[in-house]
Amino acid sequence: MALGDEKYISLTTFRRDGTAVATPVWAVKLDDERIGFWTSSGRERPSDLRTPRVTVSPCDARGRVRAGAEAVDATARLVTGAELEESASRSSRSTAS
């Protein structure tokens, strides 16, 4: 299964000192190269994305990474406006099915 087809992914951001911080997030495929994500708690803040370098891997709702899954290097960015609405719209369609 491709990461864009996963319901949850483990998003690992990195603090200024390089410490990895993994957070399970809801994910939705936006296109062949982009995945939208968010948390229910609002855990990911702009300061958490100070550096765009992240890793992602498939996980369950509790953040347990699937056995044998490898982390994929990725780039994250905070979006607002139309891009945020696109993620929300696709998410509501995917959870309705």
C-alpha positions in Angstrom: 0.0 0.0 0.0 1.3 3.5 -0.9 1.7 6.1 1.8 -1.0 8.2 0.1 -3.5 5.3 0.6 -2.8 5.1 4.4 -5.4 6.4 6.9 -2.6 7.2 9.4 1.0 8.0 9.0 3.7 8.6 11.6 5.1 12.1 11.0 8.5 12.7 12.5 9.6 16.3 12.8 13.0 17.4 14.2 13.7 19.8 16.9 16.5 22.4 16.6 18.9 20.1 18.4 18.1 17.3 15.9 15.9 15.3 18.3 13.2 13.3 16.4 9.6 13.8 17.5 7.1 11.3 16.0 3.4 12.1 15.9 0.6 9.9 14.4 -1.5 12.0 12.0 -4.5 11.5 9.8 -3.4 11.5 6.1 -5.1 12.1 2.8 -3.7 11.7 -0.7 -3.8 15.0 -2.5 -2.0 13.8 -5.7 0.7 11.4 -6.7 3.4 13.3 -4.9 1.6 15.1 -2.0 -0.1 13.9 1.2 -2.1 16.2 3.4 -2.0 15.6 7.2 -3.2 17.0 10.5 -3.7 16.0 14.1 -6.8 16.1 16.3 -4.9 17.7 19.1 -3.3 20.4 17.1 0.1 19.0 18.1 1.9 20.1 14.9 2.5 23.8 15.2 4.4 26.1 12.9 7.3 26.0 15.2 7.4 22.2 14.8 7.9 22.7 11.1 10.8 25.2 11.6 12.7 22.9 9.4 10.8 21.3 6.5 12.7 18.0 6.8 10.4 15.2 8.1 10.1 11.4 7.8 6.9 9.6 7.3 5.9 5.9 7.7 2.6 4.0 7.9 1.2 3.5 11.4 -1.9 2.9 13.3 -4.0 5.5 15.2 -1.7 5.1 18.2 1.4 5.8 16.2 2.7 2.2 16.1 4.7 1.9 12.9 3.8 -1.1 10.8 6.3 -4.0 11.2 8.8 -3.9 8.4 7.9 -0.4 7.3 10.7 2.0 6.5 10.6 5.7 7.1 10.6 7.8 4.0 12.3 11.2 3.9 9.9 14.0 3.0 9.4 17.7 3.0 6.6 19.3 5.0 5.1 22.8 4.9 2.3 24.5 6.7 -0.6 25.4 4.4 -3.5 27.7 4.8 -6.4 29.0 2.7 -7.3 27.0 -0.4 -4.6 24.3 0.1 -5.9 23.7 3.6 -9.5 23.5 2.3 -8.4 21.0 -0.3 -7.0 18.7 2.4 -10.1 19.1 4.5 -12.4 18.5 1.5 -10.6 15.3 0.5 -10.6 14.1 4.0 -14.3 14.4 4.5 -14.9 12.5 1.3 -12.5 9.7 2.3 -14.1 9.3 5.7 -17.6 9.3 4.3 -16.9 6.2 2.1 
